[in-house]
Amino acid sequence: MNDPILQLLGLAKKAGRLEIGEEPVGAVCRARRAKLLLLAADAAPNTHRRCAHFGETGSILFLELPHSKAELGFVLGRSSVAILALTDAGFAAGVGEKLERIDPARYGPAAQQLRQSADRTLQRQREKRRHIENLQTKKSKATGPSKKTAPPVSPAASGRPARNKAPAPRPSAGHKRLTIQHKPQATKPAGYPEKRGGFHDK
């Protein structure tokens, strides 16, 4: 567990940047997501051929680790592990650097290639972030600051003469109050004879 390579592989697994086994490794290689293929020191010849085929399919570098299948399995929580694939350029460069320290003649060229690949990936990420920031800056300049409406100012405060208000509208004819004058009814004097049939009763 004190081995720096095994520790780095454990970190890559926790980060979700490590694929274990032939099927997952083959899938990421076909999708061109793998950055480095790793092979156990005691892997079978058939596994060597599959690893070479995966590397050719995705144009991916593969290296043989100085660790057995049991050692890799113990660190990664498996009974044994023969083939691995790192999907992160930073982790791949880190493994290459640690292998170079063990055997510079054997792993030196591969470590340099992995460092260059990691630098290119980092540069692309920076350019992408810069492009997004530029787009956000242009968008904010195009929209401009939000305009706030000022509260109304009274004529006295503004120094302008106040305008005469329009006269209140007169009530319409429908709202006029009608008054009806009642004429007094004429009363007949007492003893006034009533007309019956055109003749007066005596």
GIJO-V763517 format. One record per backbone hydrogen bond with DSSP energy under -1.0 kcal/mol. CO is the residue of the C=O (numbers start at 1). NH is the residue of the N-H. Records with the same first field share a line. If there is no record, write none. Layout:
CO = NH / NH
//
This chain:
3 = 7
4 = 8
5 = 9
6 = 10
7 = 11
8 = 12
9 = 13
10 = 14
11 = 15
12 = 17
13 = 16
17 = 87
19 = 85
21 = 25
22 = 26
23 = 27
24 = 28
25 = 29
26 = 30
27 = 31
28 = 33 / 34
29 = 32
36 = 86
37 = 63
38 = 84
39 = 65
40 = 43
44 = 48
45 = 49
46 = 50
47 = 51
48 = 52
49 = 53
50 = 54
51 = 55
52 = 56
53 = 57
54 = 58
55 = 60
61 = 37
63 = 39
67 = 41
68 = 72
69 = 73 / 81
70 = 74
71 = 75
72 = 76
73 = 78
82 = 40
83 = 21
84 = 38
85 = 19
86 = 35 / 36
88 = 92
89 = 93
90 = 94
91 = 95
92 = 96
93 = 97
94 = 98
95 = 99
96 = 100
97 = 101
98 = 102
99 = 103
103 = 107
104 = 108
107 = 111
108 = 112
109 = 113
110 = 114
111 = 115
112 = 116
113 = 117
114 = 118
115 = 119
116 = 120
117 = 121
118 = 122
119 = 123
120 = 124
121 = 125
122 = 126
123 = 127
124 = 128
125 = 129
126 = 130
127 = 131
128 = 132
129 = 133
130 = 134
131 = 135
132 = 136
133 = 137
134 = 138
135 = 139
136 = 140
137 = 141
138 = 142
139 = 143
140 = 144
154 = 158
155 = 159 / 160
172 = 175
173 = 176
189 = 192
196 = 199
199 = 196
//
